[in-house]
Amino acid sequence: MISGQTDSRKEQASARAFEHVPAEMPLPMPEQDFSEHPRDFPHRPLNIDQWARRMLVILLALLPASMAAHEMRRSIGLDGISLWEGVYLALFIPLFAWIAFGFATSLIGFLILTMGKASAAQPYRTSFATPLRGRTAILLPVCNEDFLGVMGRLSIMERSLAQVMGNERFEFFILSDSNPDNGEIERNTYLEMRKGFSRPVHYRRRALNIGRKPGNIAEWVQRFGGGYDYMIVLDADSVMSGQTMARLALDMERHPHVGLIQTVPTIVGASTFFARWQQFASRLFGPISAAGMIWWAGSEGMFWGHNAILRTKAFAQSCGLPELPGRAPFGGHIMSHDMIEAALLRRRGWDVHMVMADDSFEEFPPSLPDLATRDRRWCQGNIQHVPLIPKIRGLHLVSRFQLLVGASAYCTSPLWLALLLVVLGGALAGVWPPSAILPSGGLLALTAVLLFGPKLLAMGWAMADPARRIGFGGAARMSRGVMADIALSILMAPVSMLTQTINLFGILMGRKSSWSGQVRDRDGMSIGGAVWLFKYHIMLGGLLTALAIQGGTSVGWIIPVVAGLVLAPVLAAVTARKGLGQKAERSGLFQVAEPWWRTNSYRAPHYPEQARGCTSLSQAVVNDH
C-alpha cells in the first residue's frame, strides 16, 4: 500500500511542469458516490418562511401563465382542440410561464431593493476590528490566458488586501493548466514579478490537464487544502477587493454551518461596443433579478465557479466529482461542475448562500461569436446535469429545481423556434386563419409587461438613488441606454434562439465542446467571416419570410425575428469593434460607474443596506434559523 502511494506521488510529481509552492498540507477529497444517501450530517428543521417565499414566486409566475392559457384557449379552442392547436398550446404555455417566472423574480427583487429600509430586522454587521483567525487561499485557475493581464488583476487585489487588517492570513495560488509554450511565458513572468508582492503568491503548472478546472482545484485541495480554512475561487478575469475578501472570510468564521458564499459579480473592463452594452445591462438590470433570486433561494443558493468563498474541509468532504460513465455529452468529466458542487454541499447539510457585494467583478466576452462559444460549453455542461438529477441521492429539492432550470434554459430556444414553425406551418396548412392564432391586444400587452417590465423596474430603482443615477450618467443617458438595449435585445433574441438550438442538437449528436482558453480581447471581425458564421441564421430568416407570405400571415409580427436573423452578421461584426465602443463611451451611451481601482478615492465595499433581508449573509442566516 505504501509502495503504491509512493508510486502515485512520483507520478504526480513528474506531471508538475513547474511550481513554486509551500510545503504540502494534504487534505483527503474522496470521490462521491451519487447512489448513496449521505447521513453523517445534522438535519435542519423545515423553514416554513423560506418555503412560503418560494411558493409565492411560483404563484406569481403561474398567475399570468394561466391568464395567457385561458385567453389562447378562448381564441383557438372553442370548437375543440385539434392536434395542431394542442401542440401550439403545449409549447406556448410553458414558454409563457418561463417568462413570467423571470418577471416574478425581478419584481420581488425590485420591492426588496426599494422597500428594504422598512424592514424591521436589522442586518448583522460584521466588525472589521474582529481579528481573522483562519487562513484563506485565493485560487486563480488559468488556462492559456493573457498572463500579464492575470498578474495585473492579481496585483490590484494584492494591493487592496494590504489595506485590510489581517491581510497576512491570505495567500494567492496561481493554478495553471496552460500548454508548454504559454507555460514558459507564465513561468518567466511569475519569476520576474513575484518578489514585488507583499504576501505569498504561489504558482503551479500541471503538465497534465486532468479534469479541467474542477480537477485543477481538486489537485490543490488534496495537496494544500489541509493548511487553509477557506478558499476564494476566482476566474482569470476576476477582480475582488481586499475588504470584500476579508468580509467573506469573517462571515464564514461567524457562521460555521455555511459551506459556500457566492458573490454576484458585475461586469467590468468592457472595450468593444458589444461588451459595453452587456456591461451596462448587467449593472442596471442584474441587481433586481439577483436580489429576487437570493430572496427565494435562501440557504440553497448556487455556485457559479468563481468569485466565491468556500470552506475548504466542507468542499473536500462533499465535492469529489466522479468521472461519469459513457461518452459526451452525458459521460466523462462533469463540465458545469459549479452547480453540482453547490448541490453536493447542500446534500451534506452545508448552507450555500449568495450575497451582493459592491466590489466583485468579472469580464465579459468581447463579441457575439465569443459569447456563443462560451455558451456552447455551458449548454453541454447543463445538459449533462439532466440524467444526474434523479441519480444523485439526497439532493435538496431546491437543488434539483436549480439544476433543472439551468438545463431547461437551453431547451427554451428550440421550443421558441418550434412555436414559430407551428404558427406559420398551421397557417400554411389552413388549420387556422392567419389572424386567429395571433395573441389578442390584451395578451400582447401582458407579454410586453413580462418581457420589458424588469428593465423598467430596474430604471425606477436606479432613478430613485441620486448616486446610482449619476453612476449611469444621469436620467437622460440612462434612458437612452435602456432604449438602445431594448432595440439590440430584440435583434439579438432570434440570433441566440437559433445559435442555442444548433448548439443543443450538435451536443446531443455527440459533438462535444472544447474547454480551452477563452477569447477575452477582440477588435472587430470581417463581414465575410460573419456571414459564413451566421449562414444558417440568414437561411432561417428567408424560410420564415417565405412561410409567412405563402400562408397569408401578416409579416408585421415576424419582422423583428427575421430582421434579427438576417442582420446577425452585421450585428456581430459591428458590435465587436473597439472603436465603436470608444465612441459610445465618449457620447455617454451605456455609461456605468468606474470600478473602485480606477477612481481617485477608494470606496470601501459593503453589502448594500437597501437589500437587507436577502443580500446580507448574516440576515439570511437569521432568517433560516
Secondary structure, DSSP 8 states (H G I E B T S, - for coil): -HHHHHHHHHHHHHTEEEEE----------B--TTS----S------HHHHHHHHHHHHHHHHHHHHHHHHHHHHH-TT---HHHHHHHHHHHHHHHHHHHHHHHHHHHHHHHHHGGG-SS------TTS---S-EEEEEEESS--HHHHHHHHHHHHHHHTTSTTGGGEEEEEEE---HHHHHHHHHHHHHHGGG-SS-EEEEEESS--SHHHHHHHHHHHHHGGG-SEEEE--TT-EE-HHHHHHHHHHHHH-TTEEEEEE--EE----SHHHHHHHHHHHHHHHHHHHHHHHHHTTB----SSSEEEEHHHHHHH-B---BSSSTTTSBS-SSHHHHHHHHHHHTT-EEEEE--TTEEE---SSHHHHHHHHHHHHHHHHHTTTHHHHSTT--HHHHHHHHHHHHHHHHHHHHHHHHHHHHHHHHHTSS-TTTTS--HHHHHHHHHHHHHHHHHHHHHHHTSHHHHHHTT-HHHHHHHHHHHHHHHHHHHHHHHHHHHHHHHHHHTT----------------HHHHHHHTHHHHHHHHHHHHHHHHTT--TTTTHHHHHHHHTHHHHHHHHT-HHHHHHHHHHTTT-----GGGSSS-------GGGTTTS-HHHHHHHH-
